[in-house]
Structures are given as structure tokens and as C-alpha cells.
Amino acid sequence: MPLAPVDMSPVTPLPDPGDGSEIGLGDRAVERLVLLSCRFHRLVLVLFALVFALAVWSATGLRVDTDSSRMIDTSLDFQMREARLDDAFPLLDDTIAVVVRSANPDAVDAAMREIGSRLDGDATVADLFAPSLDPFFRSHGLLYLSTEDLRARLATLERTAPFLAALGANPSMGSLFALLDRTEAQGGGAALDPFYDDLAAAMDDALAGRPGAMAWSQIGTQTGQVQRVLQSQPVPDYTDLQPVEGTIEAIGAAIDALDPELSRLVQVGVTGDPALRHEELDSVSRGIGLSLGGSFLVVTVLLLVAYGSMARAGATLLALVVSLVLATGFAAQAFAALNLVSVAFVVLLVGLGLDFTIHAFLHIDGRGDGPARAAQIARMGREIGGALLLGAGTTVLAFLAFVPTDFDGIAQLGVLGAAGVVIALIVALTFMPALVMAWPRLAIGLPPRRTSKAAGGTRAGRIGRVALLVAVVPAALWVGREVRFDADPTVLRDPNAASMQALAWLHDDPETVPYRLSALTGSADSASALARILDGLPLVASARMLDDFLPDDQTEKLRLLDGARGTLAGIAAEATQPPLDGAAGPAADALARRLATSGRPSTERLRGTILDWSAADAAARDRAERAVFRFLPLFLDTLGRQATAGAATRDDLPAAVVRRFRADDLWRVEIVPAADPRDQDDLSDFVAAVDARVAETGDATLAGPPVHILRAGQTVAAAIVQALAVAGLATLLLCFAMLRDWRLVVAIIVPLAAAAALTAAASAALGIAFNYANVIVLPLIIGLGVDSGIHLALRRRSLGAGRPLAATNTPRAVVFSGLTTIAAFGSLMLSDHQGTASMGLMLAVAVTLTLATTLIWTPALCELLDKRARAPSG
């Protein structure tokens, strides 16, 4: 289809319609800009095509930084202390933890050995360390028992030494049954009752096909769940979007390569900041993609309903795509990497970017040709140009209000949001009119609405709505007083993600709680004194420095160990690989007959198990043998190492431990909380108690995740208050400056304040805490909410007393721009990333409440406050 000719005469504004409507400076400016875009529509479209291509190229270099600690100004005192801790002790921060747990401690150690041996030497993994694998802790393990526990342990080994030594020489079922038969015959079986129970349990599991194995290191004791951690540092590849992906894959491959039978005995998880960030980036990427798809689908349906035109819906979506790509190109040029909050600007812009185009399209009805169509298109600027400019200005101010704060994460989103709004406005006022000129079908709008003057409602009805406002706001403020902010960055993550579940395992074990404080001091003596002071606080489970990793009471323990060295060495000396023994059947029958005469409960259970074993097939018997003897060599090897243990000094401690507690002239004290640090109140009390005591020493500084979480929360709360104040004041001043009518300003601002109060109340009532991501809702309500009020109030003023607001397309545009915004923001709830999902939920709630309060109260306040509308109507 050939393009319609365009009048090339000088562009002049349309004449005043003479209907009493008010034409403002902003209206005329927009009108002229639209006329220029229509006149040079081919040039406009070509320029947008070139800029679009450049933005696409630029956007390919966009990256995401998942480190939440960098979302707060790094020059703040607590951030600098955290940086000092990270610089001195890097192994505490950027560490991946492989968590292995089971009720069988031998299975845990065996799995740790297999995983560690496969990762040792891998180019993507550095600084592997696990205390249970370290030679020092393996050989000195007995010395870490209490003196009484050590005495009892050595006594047990003395009694069972002949049995263990003989079994070590020939570890087979036949040898085992024969040894037990001989022990019972000699009257020593009672000493083995705990062993009988464990043996029966392991054999029963194997015969039934369940995972199970003898835990030789813990025979006769009930330890419950045992959990150990293998720590490593990734070797990142910064040329990859996921720098630690190689390390994660190597660890995953090592876990997958575990012996299948061993794998059934243990649970293995991977967590730590690099793993959490890796999984979080995947979650954010999937979530943003799903949200974009969902929002485009719902928005398309809403646009079809709003316009009644497939062509206009398609053109609006095209304008949206152009805005999104240009904004993304700007983001790539403005920032080296986006953070976990600002990455959502793409979906936010779906809601924000549509508003201007929807308002513009619903006020265009260009049914003529050439110049006539251009004039009709430009009339849109005359009707709503000022409202579009003021609405965009207030939204930009709301976004920019974040920039001066210390909350860098939201500050970045503020810059991107403001730029996106400006880009979307420019697209709506230039690209879209040019597109309408190039495609005449888009110029045909909705027919005029037929609405009576009474559609604006009666004066009594308006007074009733204002009375409702007076009643609702105090109630909302009362409920909203319970609103809270959760500064824990883990609340942004999917709790069902594998790394988050492994993190929960660490929290469940007092020995591995990740939220620990670190006090840094300048000498070993001061560190030791501080550890003793802090260890006595009720809110502290333990406080330790480097020397606390040495066994205590070594003189007495070594004396006890010296008396048992020959026994331990003798048990371990005959260890061999377990051969299969074909004589097991007769030995089992003999033992069963012997046990039938003992009358002890443990022997009765073992006798039943042996009879089941005798009746089982060869495969089941083999499973039972492997279950019984799988970890015997590991146990005997450990006993042999423990037989050589001597006195330990600080110089003997593993280098991996030293590097975590001493760095040049800094000594670190590690403080573990007594209560669950995931509870914000407990965490606050813990930090306050420790901080007060550390401050008394005068020569130590406190850092670590608990401090960072609390101080970051305080910083964000202050940033939000600051942003609210700046956005509110700036919006108020801008509205006064452009409207010069306090009545209109009141009609716009009061419903907005009501929406903010209702949003806080909804957060408290629904139990949804504000966090790093969704806290943007409060200041953004000002920018988003004021737009609808501006359109309604300015349109109502421009109409004068001649025609009711309901007779125009402005309320329809307000409703559908609000609905598309709600749909776009609500689609964020589809994300697995909890921060993104909570942002979407709170934004959807906030915009819904803002739209409702604006539609209910802004027109009513306009009518009641306008002297020209004081006469009763209807």
C-alpha cells in the first residue's frame, strides 16, 4: 500500500477549539512534537530502526552481578569492616560447601573421601579442606574427646581388641560368625551386645534391600544425624556469564560418581555464596523470561479489549518492544552489570512503558487523509499532552529519588527506571505517531462515548466516598504499623532450591551454623581473652580463636593414650582386604544354635537375622557382607593413625585452619549464636550483646553476616524513608508548579497517600515482609499512582463544566493502563526467585490499590473542591 502524502507546509499548532477547554504549555509542546513526528514519519521510523539495531548489539554485553553485599554503598563503615574481613580471610567468604550427612558417620567420611579425591587436582577447584579428612584431625581424634569419654572409649577398645584384631585379619561373614560363636562360648558375649544390635540392623537392611551399613567407629552409640562439610574455593572463569559454573559442574560430577550403594547411605548438598549466587542467577534468568512471556500474553488480551482493534494492540506491543530494547541498550552502556533488583527493570518497563501508548491511542481518532490525519493525531497532544508530561515527570522523580541513597541496588534500578520511562514517553510521542501515519488503519479509534452529565455521580455520593476515605486511612495505618523489613538476603532465594536446602542443613547443626560473627584483634593474647569473655555470654553458643582447635587437658589424655597404644596398633596391624568365605553357612548355623541358649534380647534379635541370612539368596548374602564390612578398613586405618598421636601445638594445626583464624597481624575470634540467627529478633539481640562486649575491649572490630544483615537492613530502611520523602516532596512541588491549583493537587495526592497506607496494611495483614527487592513499592507508588490521578484531574479540568469526565476515554485509558501494569508486575510472581516474586506481588497489590483509590476518590475530590461543581447534579 503506498504511503499517504504528507503536507510539507510549516507545522503550526491546531487552533483553539473554542469549547472552553484549557490548553496548557505542556499540551501545546506535545502537540507540536507529534505534528513533527507525523510530518517526518519516514525519517522517524528509519532513525528508530537504526537506534534499535544499535541497542540490540549493545544489550548482548549485559551481565548480572548476584553478590547482594554490593547492593549497599561499599563506603559505609560496616561495609568497610566486612571488606577488611574478606580481604584478610578470603576463605570465609567465597567458599563452596559440600555438605554430607547421614545417621552413619562412617558413610559420611567415606563419601567425603570419594568426593575429595575426585576434586583434588581439578583446575576449577582450590583450597579443599574438610576436618574429617585432614591427617592431623584424623590422628588426634581421640584427644578431642572429653577425658571421661576417652577413658570409656579406650576401655571398650581394650575389651574388644582380640575380636577386632582377628576380624581385621579375615574380615568375612564366616570369620565373623565363628568369632562371635567363640566369644559366646567363652562367656564374653555380653560385652558385645551393642555390637549385636548394630550388626542385626545392618544385616536386616541389606537383606531387605534397604540402604544400611555397619558404623564401626560408633558401635553401640546413638549419634543421630552426623554432618560434615568439605570446603573449597572456586576458580572463576570471568569470561563466562556464570563464572563458577565449571566448579559447580566438577562438584556435581564428583557427587554423581559416588558408589551407588554409598550414595544411598548419605545425603549430599552444595551451598555457600558462590553456589547460592550461581543458582540464584539461573532462577532470576528463568523467572524474568517466564514473567516476560506471561506479561506479554495477558497484556495482549487486555489491549484487545481496550482498543477493540488487533492492529492497535499489535502496534502497542511493537512500541513496547522498541522501548524495552532501547532501555536495555541504555542499561548495558550505563552499568557494567545489573544487580538482582535492577534486573527486574525489564518487566517493570512492560507495565510502565505501555501507559503512555495506551493513553495516546485511546485519544487518537484520525479518520482523515494526510494533513487531516496528522492534525487529528496531534489533537491527542492537545488533550492529554500535559498529563503525559507531568505523569512521566513524577514517575521519573520517584525512580530518581533512590539515586542519592546508600542503597546502591535500588539506586541502579532508579536510574534504569527513570531512563525507561523517558524512553517509553519518547516512543509514544514520536515513534507511535509516525507508525500511525505510515499505517492509516491505526488512526481509527473508538466511537465517542454517550454518557449523561449525571454519570459523574451526585454530590451526596461524592461526599459519601470522601467519608469512606476518612474512615479507611486511619484503619489502614493501624494495621500497617506491624509491617516489617527482612534484611536477610536469603529470603530473596527459592527455599526449595538445592543450595538453599543445603544451607538449611548448615543452620540445623550448631557446629555448622553459617551466620557467625568475627571479631578481629591484633594479638593472640587479646584474641584469647576476648574469646573467653564472649564465651560466657548467654546469647553465645561458643567463641573460639585459633588455639581453641588444640585438644585440652593433653597431659592426662596422652597418659591414657600411652597405655592403650599397643592395643590400638595391634588391632590395626592385621587389616586386610575382605575376602569372600564359603564356610559362612556352617558358622552361621552354629552361631544361631549358640545364641538360642543365651536368653539376652540382643542375641534373640541377632539370631533371627542370622536365620534370615541363611535362608536368603546369594545376592542378598553378598549385600549383607558388603554392608557389614564396607567401612571396617576405614575404621582400622583410623585406629592405626590414632595410635601414633602425640602432643599438639599451634604449629601442628593444619594450614587451612590457621588461614581461617590468623592473617599476618590479625587474629580472628569466631562467635556462634546460641539461638536461631534466622529469627530477626534473636539475630538482633545476639549482635547487640556481642557488639557491646567487643566495644568494651576497645581494640577489636566486629564483622560477619549477622552484622551485615542488621546494618544493611537499617541502611535500606533509611534509604526508603529518604526516597519516600524526596519522591513525595518532588512530586508535590512538580504538581504545584505545573498545575498551579491546590485543589487539583489535593485531589491527586490524597488518594495516593491512602493507597500507600493500604499497601502497608496489606503487607502486614498478608504477612509479607518487605525485602531488598519489593521495598521499591513504597516510593514507586508515588510515581505510578500519581499518573492516574493526573490524567483524571487534568482531563476533568480541561472539560470545564460542559461535559462529564465519564464521557471521555480518559477513565478507560486509566483503567486499562492500570490493568496492563498490574498484569506486567503480577507476572513477576511466576518467578522461582523469591525476591522477584515478592516484588511482583507487592507491586501488583500496590498498583491495584492505587488504581482503586484514584478512581474512587480523585474524581469525587475534584468535584467537591471545584467551586464550579458545587451545585447538586442528578
Summary of the structure (lengths in Angstrom):
residues: 874
radius of gyration: 36.6
end to end distance: 50.6
largest distance: 119.8
contacts: 3146
relative contact order: 0.15
helix: 68%
strand: 6%
